[in-house]
Amino acid sequence: MQNEKILCPFHNDRNPSMKIDSRFHCFACGADGDVIDFVSRYFEISKTEAVKRIASEFGIVPEKEFAVITGTKCKPNLREQKNVYMQYLISLEKEMDRWLEKYKPKPGDEELHFLFATALDKKEYIGYLTDALAECVTENDISEFFKTNGGVIT
């Protein structure tokens, strides 16, 4: 490991460009995520299969199987979707504030920690989404928000 970086397995890496701590991030190809994302991408399997593979590797056996229920009966209504997404956005904002504090550069640091850089890059947009969603009053407003923003943070 050179400068706490390793060769990235997701592209033809000749110089260590991937940093790993509680997450992984490749500064060359942009691969990023947690252990489930890594296993899913590395073995080219779904995230569900990645969770099962990790559990199996560590000898973790679930006490019972959980069925995923699909269909319109279980789909939350727009107001429930709004509330869940709003809580998600608020928790993201708090996490990014934590990253900005915990990983802020110290004198002599040569490069920004990728979580600090990510928070700098995304925090304003998360705030915009939070404010925009808070202004949605009618179901039509909420529906339009999800159509426009897609519930995806890029």
N, C-alpha and C positions, 0 to 999 in steps of 0.2 A: 504494500500500500504506500503510495507516494502522496504526501500532503493530505493524508486522510481520504484519498480518492482511490477508486478501483477502476479497472477496465469495465466499460458498460457492455453487458451481454446483448443489448438490443440494437446495436449497430456495430460496424467494423471499427472498433475503437483501438487506436494504437497508443494513445496517451491516456492515462487514467482521467476520466471525466465524470465519474459517478460518485456522489457522496452518499453515505448511508449513516443514518442515526435512527431515530424512531420512524423515519420515512426514508425513501430513496429519491434521488433526483440526479438526472444526467444533464450536465451543463452543455453538452454537445447536441444531443438529439431531443432533449426535453422530456424524456421518460420520467414519470413522477408518480408517487403514490405510496401506499402502505404495503405491508407484507402480503396482504391478499391480492392487491393489484400486481405486485411483483410476481407471485406464483402464477397468477392467472395469465399474465403476459408471457412469462418465461416458458411455461408449458403449453401455451396456447389453448387454455381451457376457460370455462366460464368462472365467474367469481364464486358461484355456488360450489362448483367442483374444486376450486382452489381451497375454499374453507374445509371441505371434506378431506382433501389431500393433507392439509396442514394438521387437521385433527388426527388423522390416521397416523401421520409421521410421529406425532407426540403421544400416541396411545390414548387420545381423548375419545371417549365413546359417549354420545348423547344419551341421557336417560330415556328419552322417548323421541320418536320422529315427529317433526312438525310439518303439517301439510300446508302448502301455500294455497290459499283460497282465491280463486279467480272468479271473474264475472261481475255483472253490474250490481248484484245485491250487496257486495262488500265495498264498492267504490264510494269513497267519501264524497259528500256534496261539496259544492264550490266554496262555501264558507268554512267547512272543515279543512279543505285543502289550503285555503288562505291562512287559517290559523296555524296549521302545521308548518307551512312554508315560512310564515313570519317568525315562528320560534326558531326554525332552522337558520334564517338570516341573522337573527339577533345573536344566536350562539356563535355563528361565524364571525360576526363583528367582535364579540368578546374574545374569541380565540385569536383573531388577528391583532387585537390590542395586546394580548399576552405575548404573541410573537414579536411585536414591535418593541416591547419592553425587554423580554428575555434575550432576544438575539440582536439587540441594537449593537452596532459596531463599537468596539473599544479602540482607544488609541493604539496604533500599530497593526490593526487588522488589515490584511491585504485584500480581502474580498468580503462581500456581504454574505451572510448566511442565507441559504435559499429560502428559508421560511420568513426571514425579515424582508427579503426582496419580494416574495410572493405577497406578503401583507401590504407592502407599499404599493404594489401593482393593483391589487384587487379591492382594498378597503373602501376606496371611494365608490366603486361600482356597487359593492354590497350595500353601502349606505343609500345609494340611489335606488336600488331595488327595494330596500326596506321602506323608504319614504314613499315610493310609487305604490307599493302594495298597501301601505297604511291609508292612502287616499282612495283606495277602491272601496266603494260603499255598496253599490248594487251588484247583483250577480253578473250582470252584463259587464260592469267594470272589472270584476274579478276574472271573468272569462277572457276578456280582452287582454288583461295583464298576462295571463298564462299563454295566450296565443302569441303575443308580442315578444315576451321574454322567455317563453318556453320552459320556465322553471329551471333553466340551465345557467350556470355561472361559468363563463369562459375566461 
